[in-house]
Amino acid sequence: MSRWHPYVTVACVVERAGAFLMVEEDRGGPQTLFNQPAGHLEHGERIRDAALREVEEETAWRVGISDYLGMYILETPDGLTFHSHAFLGMALAYMGHEPDPAILAVHWLTLEQIEALEREGRLRSPLVLRRIRDALAGRFYPMDVIHER
């Protein structure tokens, strides 16, 4: 009997002047997909630090994290389970380096543009728009709800 292991991931909603920081990825399908800067928690890494690292690696933007959006659980059709910790951040500085090679492009998109991508089936997961809507609705928590070492 194999043991079940959820994947622990992080994502960051970053808004600036009415647009959200998004990455465009080639996931091997017929069209590219869009996501917030996101990725997997590495061994020994704090969740907040993972979110900061992923944003900078994927977008070349340094951000400040202000709040915790919560943990979002996603079960995929192929039986994988993701525990995705989401954060609310603000853009601080563009660092100018090339983003992670897996990222095709970095975009600042309005909510309307992201909703159009959802209608086209081009969001990486249903969590992308859910996190943005939660942030816009003020559904977030202070960072001290996370208790790490």
C-alpha positions in Angstrom: 0.0 0.0 0.0 1.5 3.3 -1.0 1.2 6.4 1.2 -0.7 9.4 0.0 1.4 12.7 -0.2 -0.1 16.0 -1.2 2.0 18.4 -3.2 2.7 21.6 -1.2 2.8 24.7 -3.5 2.8 28.5 -3.1 1.3 31.2 -5.2 1.3 35.0 -5.0 -1.4 37.5 -6.2 0.4 40.7 -7.0 -1.7 43.7 -8.2 -0.3 47.0 -9.5 -2.4 49.8 -11.0 -5.4 47.5 -11.7 -3.4 44.7 -13.3 -2.2 41.4 -11.9 1.2 39.8 -12.4 0.9 36.6 -14.4 3.1 34.1 -16.1 2.6 32.4 -19.4 3.7 28.8 -19.6 3.9 26.0 -22.2 2.5 22.9 -20.5 2.7 20.8 -23.7 -0.9 21.4 -24.8 -2.3 23.0 -27.8 -2.1 26.5 -26.3 -0.1 28.2 -23.6 -1.5 28.5 -20.0 -1.5 31.4 -17.5 -0.9 31.3 -13.8 0.2 33.5 -10.9 3.8 33.1 -10.1 3.8 29.8 -8.2 5.7 26.7 -7.5 6.6 24.0 -5.1 7.9 24.3 -1.5 11.4 23.1 -1.2 12.7 21.0 1.7 13.5 23.1 4.7 12.0 26.2 3.2 9.5 28.5 4.9 6.3 28.9 3.0 6.6 32.7 2.8 10.2 32.5 1.6 9.1 30.0 -1.1 6.5 32.4 -2.4 9.0 35.3 -2.6 11.6 33.0 -4.3 9.0 31.7 -6.9 7.9 35.2 -7.8 11.4 36.5 -8.4 12.5 33.3 -10.3 9.5 33.3 -12.6 9.0 37.0 -13.2 12.2 38.9 -12.2 10.0 41.0 -9.8 10.9 41.4 -6.2 7.7 41.7 -4.1 6.7 42.3 -0.6 4.1 39.9 0.9 1.5 41.6 3.0 -1.2 39.0 3.7 -2.1 35.3 3.6 -5.0 34.4 1.3 -5.2 30.9 2.6 -4.6 27.3 1.7 -6.5 26.2 -1.4 -6.9 22.4 -2.0 -7.0 21.2 -5.6 -7.7 17.6 -6.5 -6.8 16.9 -10.2 -8.6 14.4 -12.4 -5.5 12.2 -12.5 -5.7 11.8 -8.7 -3.1 14.3 -7.5 -3.8 16.6 -4.6 -2.3 20.1 -4.2 -2.2 22.1 -1.0 -1.6 25.6 -2.4 -0.7 28.4 0.0 -1.6 31.7 -1.5 -0.3 35.2 -0.6 -1.1 38.8 -1.4 1.9 40.8 -2.5 3.0 44.2 -3.8 5.5 44.8 -6.5 8.6 46.5 -5.1 11.3 46.4 -7.9 11.9 44.8 -11.3 15.2 43.0 -11.0 15.8 42.8 -14.8 17.1 39.2 -15.0 15.7 36.6 -17.3 12.8 34.7 -15.8 12.9 30.9 -15.3 13.3 29.1 -18.6 9.9 27.4 -18.1 8.2 30.8 -18.3 7.5 32.0 -21.9 6.4 35.5 -20.9 5.5 37.7 -17.9 2.4 39.8 -18.2 0.4 42.4 -16.2 -3.2 41.6 -17.0 -6.5 43.1 -15.9 -9.2 41.1 -14.2 -11.2 41.3 -17.5 -8.3 39.9 -19.5 -7.9 37.0 -17.0 -11.6 36.3 -17.1 -11.3 36.1 -20.9 -8.4 33.6 -20.5 -10.6 31.5 -18.2 -13.4 31.4 -20.8 -10.8 30.2 -23.4 -9.7 27.5 -21.0 -6.2 29.0 -20.7 -5.8 29.3 -16.9 -3.5 26.7 -15.3 -6.1 25.8 -12.7 -9.4 27.0 -11.3 -7.4 28.4 -8.3 -6.0 31.3 -10.4 -9.1 33.3 -10.7 -10.4 32.2 -7.2 -7.3 33.6 -5.6 -7.7 36.9 -7.4 -11.4 37.2 -6.5 -10.6 36.4 -2.9 -8.0 39.1 -2.8 -10.3 41.7 -4.4 -13.1 40.8 -2.0 -10.7 41.4 1.0 -10.7 37.7 2.0 -7.2 37.5 3.4 -5.5 37.0 6.8 -2.6 38.5 8.6 0.7 36.7 8.2 0.8 35.6 11.8 -1.9 33.0 11.1 1.1 30.9 9.8 3.1 29.3 12.5 6.5 28.1 11.4 9.5 27.3 13.5 
